[in-house]
Amino acid sequence: MANSKYEYVKSFEVEDEVMPPNLIVVRVNGRNFHRFSEVHEFEKPNDEKALNLMNQCAMVVLEEYPDIVFSYGYSDEYSFVLKKTSKFYQRRSSKISSVIVSFFTSVYVTKWKEFFPFKELRYPPSFLSRIVCCASLEVLQAYLAWRQRDCHVQNQYNTCLWELVKKGGKSIFEAQEILKDAREQDRNELLHQQFGINYNDSLALFRQGTCIFKTEVEDIVKYNEDGTPVKRLRRKASTFRTENIAGRRFWNAHAGLVKELGIFSEDCFKINPDYIRSFVFESKLMPSTWIVIRIDGCHFHRFSDVHEFNKPNDKQALDLMNLCGVAVLEEFQDIVFSYGVSDEYSFVLKKDSQLYQRQASKIVSAIVSFFSSVYVMKWKEIFQNKDLKYPPSFDGRAVCYPSNDILLDYLAWRQVDCHINNQYNTCFWSLVKSGKSKSEAQNHLKGTQAREKNELLLKEFGIDYNTLPLMFRQGSSIFRVKTENTSMLENGASSIVKTETKIIIEYCNIIELSFWEAYPSILD
């Protein structure tokens, strides 16, 4: 980060480290997936392709993040368990939760066509995520038993519901009334007697959910000259299904799980969901404060190199970020302003926002996930001749600012940072393109001030820094404006005034108060 008088705003950031020996679980679940499944016409009660897509996403997540040693999923939900010694993102809950849900979302969009080749993805899917802090291995065991029990109960209920609707001719409301007080045995008997279905014969994928973790497998690494394969043991993610993932027999049989998490000493027979929910890491953001959600690209230095972005600025890449920023404002009405530069975006929620009851993890994950989804979906719209080579990811955090002045100082800090970094990068890449090595360019610029950098650009490269595109120098501001359209009636006696709200992108100086005076409704 660049140094400036606005640096003090960083003091409002709150550390959210999950202290050892707590085991970290990241639970990801679909955001408004009831509607998503209807719009995309998923089969009821279970869509095997949709479940396999979720499993594929989880598989890719495990391959991407070595600290994740176990995962369990069903329906639109997945839980990822990090090894007990994990130092992933310094165990900061917001970073861990947001980067995993972002990557999961990107993979979901990327892989959609593999599982639904004849079905268009009609709008960006998104997911919520949260951290569950398991204080002991026994709590983790109880948590996993709870999630698998929930899988069974939900699947059995939904199987009955949709059999009553599809074959029994009942409305959804009538089916719900029939099942309202039904016990597990009652539901089994209903399926068997009315529809000839033995519930235990249905697919384990539906009844038991899916476990994914790494085991040692023999893999072919090369072939000898005579064509014989050379095999080596390597750790590879594989899927497993069992009636009791929290049982000693299953868990203790896998050395990798025992090594990274521990051994289950007893079986888990009693499940108390309220007890397990108490371990959910959740913080409500302070009321009557401005909430800022800042997201940053993860490893975007590599991402930009792999995708051959222009240096120091790639207009198309910035246009894509801005498209995502606009989409986020369209999706979340509580966001009143956003500011973006490079691979970063800050979203400002109104002071009285009650989005997700001001729960930090839900707000951050929803915005990060939706942003990631749009980024992948819109890629070809911007980069028509360039393939997306691997799924991008973003991390996010929530920070509260108590006053308008401090909020404006935060935004000023980000714009100052934009200017300083852009000026430096413009000089740096001009030197590199002129023949200097990267280390030579860094040494050349060490200790130089803004005036000296401007002189270097002008004298050596004929570049007047102040004439470069405003988007590069000042970043992008996105917000809503109200416009009034007046239409006259046919007799001319009176007129109708219609007020419309539209989202605009401006490349302007947001440090000066004149900007905020021109758009007072933003901070109302």
Salt bridges, closest charged atoms under 4 A:
GLU7 OE1 - LYS10 NZ 3.00
GLU13 OE2 - ARG294 NH1 3.75
GLU13 OE1 - ARG397 NH1 2.98
GLU38 OE2 - HIS34 NE2 3.14
ASP67 OD1 - LYS83 NZ 3.89
GLU77 OE1 - ARG147 NH2 2.83
GLU114 OE2 - LYS111 NZ 3.46
ASP150 OD2 - ARG147 NH2 3.32
GLU163 OE1 - LYS167 NZ 3.39
GLU177 OE1 - LYS180 NZ 3.33
GLU184 OE1 - ARG149 NH2 3.10
GLU184 OE2 - HIS152 NE2 3.05
ASP186 OD2 - ARG183 NE 3.29
ASP219 OD2 - ARG234 NH1 3.32
ASP267 OD2 - ARG248 NE 3.68
ASP274 OD1 - ARG277 NH1 2.81
ASP296 OD2 - ARG294 NE 3.84
ASP305 OD2 - HIS301 NE2 3.58
ASP305 OD1 - LYS311 NZ 3.56
ASP319 OD2 - LYS315 NZ 2.81
GLU331 OE2 - ARG31 NH2 3.02
ASP334 OD1 - LYS350 NZ 3.61
GLU344 OE2 - ARG414 NE 2.77
GLU381 OE1 - LYS378 NZ 3.39
ASP387 OD1 - LYS380 NZ 3.07
ASP395 OD2 - LYS95 NZ 3.32
ASP417 OD2 - ARG414 NH2 3.15
GLU455 OE2 - ARG451 NH1 3.08
